[in-house]
Amino acid sequence: MRVLVAVDSFKGSLSSLEVGKAVKEGIKNLCDEVIVKPIADGGEGSVEALADALGGTYVDAIVQNPLGEKIPARYALAGDLGILEMASASGLTLVEPNRRNPMKTSTYGFGQMILHAIHKGARKFIIGIGGSATNDAGTGMLSALGYEFYDEDSNLLEGIGENLIKITRISESNVLPELKECEFLIACDVDNPLFGKNGAAYIYGPQKGANEQMVKELDAGLISFASATSEYFSSEFWNFKGAGAAGGLGFGFVSYLNAKLKSGIDIITEEIRLEDEIKKADLVITGEGRMDYQSAMGKTPIGVAKIAKKHNKPVVSIAGCVKEDARICNENGIDAFFSILNEPMTLNEAMDENTTRENIRRVCEQVIRLYKL
């Protein structure tokens, strides 16, 4: 009996690889072979999952956070492939709630990460862009890569949200030459356009610190920047699905760097060749820290199950917490799911690494025993 284990991280407790190892420890004596494939859906933990799966190495760089303060940020390299998460340099969690202001925040530090990776030899990129603190449409990132944005008086503008409406001229004269050799694949699981009531400012601005007036100003800035960009490149990507992701960073990537936007779980399953392993498996075990109705909206377990069902493979999912509305997962390829908690305990106890490992081992052993009946 061959079992494939492809479980997302249990956030705050164990990484994807650590969860997989715990599953294997619990079931290895009951199976002929257990294959562990670290996995994620393009959000938090994706760098680690891909680095583990592809044999990548971690690289640290000093960059600017969304407010321009120097911080360490980490990404991974696997050959000429750079694996990055925007949030490690320009994420919302890097800014204290009382300092959040998308008029002032920038993706410049994220651009510094890309620049650092290019200098290290990266020419292909897989990038997760969830969780931004910004609404600069990627102008900060692009500025770090050599693009220049000017106002009507030819003043060079900083790449921040409040400057979008001032941009009247764009220059590529100092753009990093190596960018022409680079390919960008962006993990993006939202389909918001750049501006409008469903755009970046109105939907995501408030959680980044924008009040009602700021939202209106940011949306106007996005419209103005889209117009300037369309005029410069003779292209119109403002209504592109995902253009509004990460404060318009999706638009910046597609318009200026010829990037491709794709579902995070689809990118990762393809990169780690998960389908090849699923074809050879008798049973697939997947899961994540919390299973609920959102799990059915492109999260790891459903992404794994979708591939498994193409090949008529049974799928079992485990989770630290299972909500009542997780039943929808049964309609989306998960044959059965189980919480790893077997007795009452506090959240701190449940999140303890050793406790989580032991609970995973115990539950997965019983899953296999039941399956073998």
RARAKA-V163573 format. One line per field, one symbol per residue. burial: 1 if it has 9 or more other ideal C-beta (glycine too) atoms within 8 Angstrom, else 0. A space follows every 50 residues. Layout:
burial->???
This chain:
burial->11111111110011111111111111100110011111111111111111 11110100101011111000101111110011111111111101100001 11111111111111111101011111111111111111111111111111 10000011111111101011100010001001011111100111100011 11111001110001111111111111011100000011010111111111 11111110101111111110110110110010111111111110110111 11111111101011111111111001011101110011111000000001 11001110111111101110100
